[in-house]
Amino acid sequence: MSGGLDWPGLMRAGMRGLGLRPDQFWALTPAELALMLGVEAGSPAMTRDRLAELAARYPDRPRETSG
């Protein structure tokens, strides 16, 4: 689905998967439903500082080996 929530999928997960009644499902906030489904909060957005840290740690060129 593009640009929105997958309401049929969420309803299946809530009502079939969690056994919620429709009134219980619709009384939940999306955050509460996500918590009940075990959906973890996503990683924070990548910052320039974090990207620079990762680039320094994992350069695109192979490391030199001694020997």
DAQUI-V705193 format. One record per residue. N is the residue number from 1. RES is the residue in three letters. SS is DSSP state (2 for helix, 1 for strand, 0 for the rest). PSI is psi in degrees with one decimal (none if undefined). NEAR is the number of other C-alpha atoms within 8 Angstrom. Layout:
n: (N,N)
res: (RES,RES)
ss: (SS,SS)
psi: (PSI,PSI)
near: (NEAR,NEAR)
//
This chain:
n: (1,2,3,4,5,6,7,8,9,10,11,12,13,14,15,16,17,18,19,20,21,22,23,24,25,26,27,28,29,30,31,32,33,34,35,36,37,38,39,40,41,42,43,44,45,46,47,48,49,50,51,52,53,54,55,56,57,58,59,60,61,62,63,64,65,66,67)
res: (MET,SER,GLY,GLY,LEU,ASP,TRP,PRO,GLY,LEU,MET,ARG,ALA,GLY,MET,ARG,GLY,LEU,GLY,LEU,ARG,PRO,ASP,GLN,PHE,TRP,ALA,LEU,THR,PRO,ALA,GLU,LEU,ALA,LEU,MET,LEU,GLY,VAL,GLU,ALA,GLY,SER,PRO,ALA,MET,THR,ARG,ASP,ARG,LEU,ALA,GLU,LEU,ALA,ALA,ARG,TYR,PRO,ASP,ARG,PRO,ARG,GLU,THR,SER,GLY)
ss: (0,0,0,0,0,0,2,2,2,2,2,2,2,2,2,2,2,0,0,0,0,2,2,2,2,2,2,0,0,2,2,2,2,2,2,2,2,0,0,0,0,0,0,0,0,0,0,2,2,2,2,2,2,2,2,2,2,0,0,0,0,0,0,0,0,0,0)
psi: (138.0,133.9,20.4,-177.7,148.1,80.2,-43.6,-40.6,-41.1,-39.1,-41.6,-44.9,-42.4,-47.5,-43.1,-49.7,-46.0,-10.5,25.7,145.9,156.8,-42.1,-34.2,-43.1,-51.4,-16.3,-15.4,150.0,159.8,-36.2,-40.5,-42.1,-43.3,-42.1,-43.7,-31.4,-5.6,21.2,120.2,151.5,140.9,165.9,147.9,160.2,148.5,130.8,164.7,-41.3,-42.8,-39.0,-43.1,-40.1,-44.9,-38.5,-38.1,-36.7,-36.0,75.6,157.5,-11.7,150.3,147.1,147.9,138.6,144.6,142.8,none)
near: (5,3,4,5,5,7,6,6,7,8,10,9,10,13,12,9,7,8,7,9,7,7,6,8,12,7,6,9,7,6,7,8,11,10,9,7,9,6,7,6,4,4,4,4,4,6,6,6,6,8,9,8,8,9,9,7,6,6,8,5,4,5,4,4,4,3,2)
//
